[in-house]
Amino acid sequence: MRPTPYVASLRIYEPLSAFEPADRLRWQSIDLNDASYISEEELALRRLVFPEPPVGRPDGVHILEIDGERFVSPWATATRCWAALDNFKESLPSTVVPFFVTPAIEDVITAGVDLLEDKVPHILNETWVIPPRWFLLFQPNERHRGEDANGVFTTARTKIALAKSRAQSAHETVVSAFGEGPVEQDLENLLAWLEMFHPNSHVELDYGGLATYLEKSLRDNGEDGLSADTSIEDVLHSLSGLAASDRMIAGQGYERLMSRWSHVQALESAN
């Protein structure tokens, strides 16, 4: 099982040409490493136990090679720590935050953050559930399932141009059906994030350790494990219903998706 089995990721892999010359040279010489995901998660756990300034040590990268070209997704730990802290502080009254994050820990997290030129991370994370909007970026034929040394896995990968087109179409459908609101804003934010990267990039959804929990949940409910997971299809089904102004079809897809992932999300309080 992976070191942080409750985390799913959405990653952007940019071509080396999108980075500074020094980074290009360094990352071009790195060997492909299928275990980079494990290394990233192990580092995250160590920093929970022994907090340190995230800008104080070099980060790693995830690497893809497609048709002879190398694409890179930097961990960007400093950026993600800064963004996570900022989002957390916004979710609570300022008087409550110190009970969860002491000033000393906040100083560690934000040390050197003013030196970051780009505060847009290449990797987004969610715990215990995958946001429905992530699924709409992909088609079922772009999904890959299997099993490796760390257990079962599910990933999906597509070109960023396709992901942006699908997100834009979904945004227009949601606005037409519901107008402006939280769902529309989430899609707008996702689009804005995608727009920040090189047009030849690739987008990857990784269920991470949630694949193991989902596999067990589906089998416990009499289904054939991950092969019965139709999360991408359910989101597309729901969007097709909205586009056709058929709320019943839209509701069917959404209900299937939420029912499937609610069993996984419930494990957060069980653990």
C-alpha positions as CSV (number, residue, x, y, z in Angstrom):
1,M,0.0,0.0,0.0
2,R,1.2,3.5,-0.7
3,P,2.5,5.7,2.1
4,T,-0.5,8.1,2.0
5,P,-3.3,5.8,0.7
6,Y,-6.0,8.4,1.2
7,V,-4.7,10.9,-1.4
8,A,-5.6,11.2,-5.1
9,S,-3.8,13.5,-7.5
10,L,-4.4,15.5,-10.7
11,R,-1.0,16.3,-12.4
12,I,0.2,18.4,-15.2
13,Y,3.2,17.2,-17.2
14,E,4.8,20.0,-19.2
15,P,7.5,19.5,-21.9
16,L,11.0,20.3,-20.8
17,S,11.0,23.4,-23.1
18,A,8.5,25.0,-20.7
19,F,11.1,25.2,-17.9
20,E,14.3,27.2,-17.2
21,P,17.5,26.0,-18.9
22,A,19.0,24.9,-15.5
23,D,15.9,22.8,-14.8
24,R,15.8,21.4,-18.3
25,L,19.4,20.2,-18.0
26,R,18.9,18.7,-14.5
27,W,15.7,16.9,-15.4
28,Q,16.9,15.7,-18.8
29,S,19.6,13.7,-17.0
30,I,17.3,12.0,-14.5
31,D,16.5,8.4,-15.1
32,L,12.9,7.4,-15.4
33,N,11.6,6.2,-12.0
34,D,8.3,4.5,-11.5
35,A,8.7,4.9,-7.7
36,S,8.8,8.7,-7.8
37,Y,5.2,8.7,-6.5
38,I,6.2,6.7,-3.4
39,S,9.2,9.0,-2.8
40,E,6.9,12.1,-2.9
41,E,4.5,10.6,-0.4
42,E,7.3,9.4,1.9
43,L,8.7,12.9,1.9
44,A,5.3,14.4,2.7
45,L,4.9,12.0,5.7
46,R,8.4,12.9,7.0
47,R,7.6,16.6,6.9
48,L,4.5,16.0,9.0
49,V,6.7,14.5,11.7
50,F,9.7,16.8,11.3
51,P,8.5,20.2,9.8
52,E,11.0,22.0,7.7
53,P,10.9,24.9,5.3
54,P,9.7,23.4,2.0
55,V,11.9,25.7,0.0
56,G,14.9,24.6,2.0
57,R,15.6,21.4,0.1
58,P,15.4,20.4,-3.6
59,D,12.2,18.8,-4.8
60,G,11.7,15.8,-7.0
61,V,9.7,15.4,-10.2
62,H,7.5,12.9,-11.9
63,I,8.6,12.1,-15.5
64,L,6.8,10.8,-18.5
65,E,8.4,10.0,-21.9
66,I,5.9,10.0,-24.8
67,D,7.0,9.4,-28.4
68,G,10.6,10.1,-27.4
69,E,9.8,13.4,-25.7
70,R,10.2,14.0,-22.0
71,F,7.5,15.6,-19.9
72,V,7.9,16.7,-16.3
73,S,5.6,17.3,-13.3
74,P,7.6,19.0,-10.5
75,W,6.4,18.2,-7.0
76,A,6.5,21.9,-6.1
77,T,6.2,21.1,-2.4
78,A,6.8,24.7,-1.3
79,T,4.0,26.0,-3.6
80,R,1.6,23.3,-2.5
81,C,2.3,23.8,1.2
82,W,1.7,27.5,0.8
83,A,-1.5,27.0,-1.2
84,A,-2.8,24.4,1.3
85,L,-2.1,26.7,4.3
86,D,-3.7,29.6,2.5
87,N,-6.9,27.6,1.7
88,F,-7.1,26.2,5.2
89,K,-6.8,29.7,6.8
90,E,-9.6,31.0,4.5
91,S,-11.9,28.1,5.6
92,L,-11.8,29.1,9.3
93,P,-12.1,32.2,11.5
94,S,-8.7,33.8,12.1
95,T,-9.1,33.3,15.8
96,V,-9.5,29.5,15.4
97,V,-6.5,28.9,13.0
98,P,-3.8,29.0,15.7
99,F,-5.4,26.0,17.4
100,F,-4.7,23.9,14.3
101,V,-1.6,25.6,13.0
102,T,0.7,27.2,15.5
103,P,2.6,30.4,14.5
104,A,5.8,28.4,14.7
105,I,4.6,25.8,12.2
106,E,3.2,28.5,10.0
107,D,6.6,30.3,10.0
108,V,8.2,27.0,8.9
109,I,5.7,26.5,6.0
110,T,6.0,30.0,4.7
111,A,9.7,30.5,5.1
112,G,11.1,31.7,1.8
113,V,7.7,31.6,0.1
114,D,8.1,35.2,-1.1
115,L,11.0,33.9,-3.3
116,L,8.6,31.7,-5.3
117,E,8.1,33.2,-8.8
118,D,5.2,31.0,-9.7
119,K,2.6,29.9,-7.1
120,V,0.7,27.7,-9.5
121,P,1.4,24.0,-8.6
122,H,1.6,21.3,-11.2
123,I,-0.1,18.9,-8.8
124,L,-3.5,19.1,-7.1
125,N,-4.4,16.7,-4.3
126,E,-7.7,15.6,-2.7
127,T,-8.1,13.2,0.3
128,W,-10.6,10.4,0.5
129,V,-12.6,11.4,-2.6
130,I,-12.0,12.5,-6.1
131,P,-13.9,15.7,-7.2
132,P,-16.4,15.0,-10.0
133,R,-14.9,17.8,-12.1
134,W,-11.6,15.9,-12.4
135,F,-13.3,13.0,-14.2
136,L,-14.8,15.2,-16.9
137,L,-11.4,15.9,-18.3
138,F,-11.1,12.3,-19.6
139,Q,-12.7,9.7,-21.7
140,P,-13.1,6.1,-20.7
141,N,-10.6,4.9,-23.3
142,E,-7.9,7.1,-21.6
143,R,-8.2,5.2,-18.4
144,H,-5.7,2.5,-17.3
145,R,-6.2,0.0,-14.5
146,G,-4.0,-2.7,-13.2
147,E,-1.9,-3.9,-10.3
148,D,1.7,-3.4,-9.3
149,A,3.9,-3.8,-6.2
150,N,1.9,-1.3,-4.3
151,G,-1.5,-2.8,-5.1
152,V,-4.3,-2.0,-7.6
153,F,-4.2,1.3,-9.4
154,T,-6.3,3.5,-11.7
155,T,-4.9,6.4,-13.8
156,A,-6.2,8.4,-16.8
157,R,-4.2,10.6,-19.0
158,T,-4.9,13.0,-21.9
159,K,-3.5,15.9,-23.8
160,I,-4.2,19.2,-22.1
161,A,-5.9,20.7,-25.2
162,L,-8.5,17.9,-24.9
163,A,-8.9,18.5,-21.2
164,K,-9.4,22.2,-21.6
165,S,-12.0,21.6,-24.4
166,R,-13.9,19.2,-22.2
167,A,-13.8,21.5,-19.2
168,Q,-15.0,24.4,-21.3
169,S,-17.9,22.4,-22.7
170,A,-18.8,21.2,-19.2
171,H,-18.7,24.8,-17.9
172,E,-21.0,26.0,-20.6
173,T,-23.4,23.1,-19.9
174,V,-23.5,23.9,-16.2
175,V,-24.0,27.6,-16.7
176,S,-26.8,26.9,-19.1
177,A,-28.5,24.5,-16.7
178,F,-27.9,26.2,-13.3
179,G,-26.4,29.6,-14.0
180,E,-23.5,30.9,-11.9
181,G,-22.8,29.2,-8.5
182,P,-20.4,27.0,-6.7
183,V,-20.3,24.2,-9.3
184,E,-19.7,26.7,-12.1
185,Q,-17.0,28.5,-10.1
186,D,-15.2,25.2,-9.4
187,L,-15.1,24.5,-13.2
188,E,-14.0,28.0,-13.9
189,N,-11.1,27.6,-11.4
190,L,-10.1,24.3,-13.0
191,L,-10.1,25.9,-16.4
192,A,-8.0,28.8,-15.1
193,W,-5.5,26.3,-13.7
194,L,-5.2,24.4,-16.9
195,E,-4.6,27.6,-18.9
196,M,-1.5,28.2,-16.9
197,F,0.5,25.5,-18.6
198,H,2.2,24.8,-21.9
199,P,-0.3,23.9,-24.7
200,N,1.6,20.6,-25.4
201,S,1.3,19.4,-21.8
202,H,-0.4,16.2,-20.6
203,V,-3.0,15.9,-17.7
204,E,-3.0,12.8,-15.5
205,L,-5.5,11.6,-12.9
206,D,-4.1,9.2,-10.4
207,Y,-6.5,7.5,-7.9
208,G,-3.4,6.9,-5.7
209,G,-4.2,4.7,-2.7
210,L,-7.9,5.4,-3.1
211,A,-7.9,2.7,-5.8
212,T,-7.3,0.1,-3.0
213,Y,-10.2,1.4,-0.9
214,L,-12.5,1.6,-3.9
215,E,-11.6,-1.9,-5.0
216,K,-12.5,-3.3,-1.6
217,S,-15.7,-1.2,-1.4
218,L,-16.9,-2.4,-4.8
219,R,-16.2,-6.0,-4.0
220,D,-17.9,-5.7,-0.6
221,N,-21.0,-4.5,-2.6
222,G,-20.9,-7.5,-4.9
223,E,-19.2,-5.8,-7.9
224,D,-16.1,-6.8,-9.8
225,G,-13.7,-4.5,-8.1
226,L,-12.1,-1.6,-10.1
227,S,-13.3,-3.0,-13.4
228,A,-16.8,-1.9,-12.2
229,D,-15.8,1.7,-11.6
230,T,-17.6,3.9,-14.1
231,S,-16.8,7.3,-12.6
232,I,-15.8,8.9,-15.9
233,E,-18.8,7.4,-17.6
234,D,-21.1,8.6,-14.9
235,V,-19.9,12.2,-15.0
236,L,-20.2,12.2,-18.8
237,H,-23.7,10.7,-18.6
238,S,-24.7,13.4,-16.1
239,L,-23.4,16.2,-18.4
240,S,-25.2,14.7,-21.4
241,G,-28.4,14.8,-19.4
242,L,-27.8,18.5,-18.5
243,A,-27.0,19.3,-22.1
244,A,-30.3,17.7,-23.2
245,S,-32.2,19.5,-20.4
246,D,-33.0,16.1,-19.0
247,R,-32.6,16.3,-15.2
248,M,-33.5,12.7,-14.7
249,I,-30.6,11.4,-16.8
250,A,-28.3,14.0,-15.2
251,G,-29.4,12.8,-11.8
252,Q,-28.8,9.2,-12.6
253,G,-25.1,9.7,-13.4
254,Y,-24.5,11.9,-10.5
255,E,-26.2,9.6,-8.0
256,R,-24.2,6.6,-9.2
257,L,-21.0,8.6,-8.8
258,M,-21.8,9.9,-5.4
259,S,-23.0,6.5,-4.1
260,R,-19.8,4.8,-5.2
261,W,-17.5,7.4,-3.7
262,S,-19.5,7.9,-0.5
263,H,-18.5,4.4,0.7
264,V,-14.8,5.3,0.2
265,Q,-15.2,8.8,1.9
266,A,-16.9,7.2,4.9
267,L,-13.6,5.4,5.6
268,E,-12.1,8.7,6.7
269,S,-14.1,8.7,9.9
270,A,-13.7,4.9,10.3
271,N,-9.9,5.1,10.4
